[in-house]
């Protein structure tokens, strides 16, 4: 389905992209920890809300 060249290009692209992403995150780590302190609680609340909705859907059936 894919040629050898396409597979090699995809693997190299993913590898280089992951390195670039890690480098960019490393530079912004201090800024992110300062600006996004309460984000984990928002995410936990959102996930809990989805779980409650799912449970209610099955209980009220």
C-alpha positions in Angstrom: 0.0 0.0 0.0 2.8 2.4 0.9 6.2 2.5 -0.8 9.4 2.1 1.2 10.2 5.7 0.7 6.9 6.8 2.1 7.3 4.7 5.2 10.8 6.0 5.8 9.6 9.6 5.4 6.7 9.0 7.8 9.0 7.5 10.5 11.5 10.3 10.1 8.8 12.9 10.2 7.3 11.5 13.4 10.7 11.3 15.0 11.7 14.8 14.1 8.3 16.2 15.1 8.5 14.5 18.5 11.9 16.0 19.1 10.7 19.5 18.1 7.6 19.2 20.3 9.8 18.1 23.3 12.2 21.0 22.7 9.3 23.5 22.4 7.7 22.2 25.6 11.1 22.3 27.5 11.4 26.0 26.7 7.9 26.8 27.9 7.7 24.5 31.0 8.2 27.3 33.5 5.6 29.5 31.8 3.1 26.7 31.6 3.5 25.8 35.3 2.8 29.5 36.2 -0.2 30.1 33.9 -2.0 26.8 34.0 -1.9 25.9 37.7 -5.6 24.7 38.1 -6.0 23.0 34.7 -5.7 19.5 36.1 -8.8 20.2 38.4 -10.8 21.5 35.5 -9.9 18.3 33.5 -10.8 16.0 36.4 -14.1 17.8 36.9 -14.9 17.6 33.2 -14.1 13.9 33.1 -16.2 13.3 36.3 -19.1 15.2 34.7 -19.0 13.0 31.6 -18.8 9.8 33.7 -21.9 11.0 35.8 -23.8 11.7 32.6 -22.9 8.3 31.2 -24.0 6.6 34.5 -27.3 8.5 34.6 -28.0 7.6 31.0 -27.8 3.9 31.9 -29.5 4.2 35.2 -32.5 6.1 33.8 -33.1 3.7 30.9 
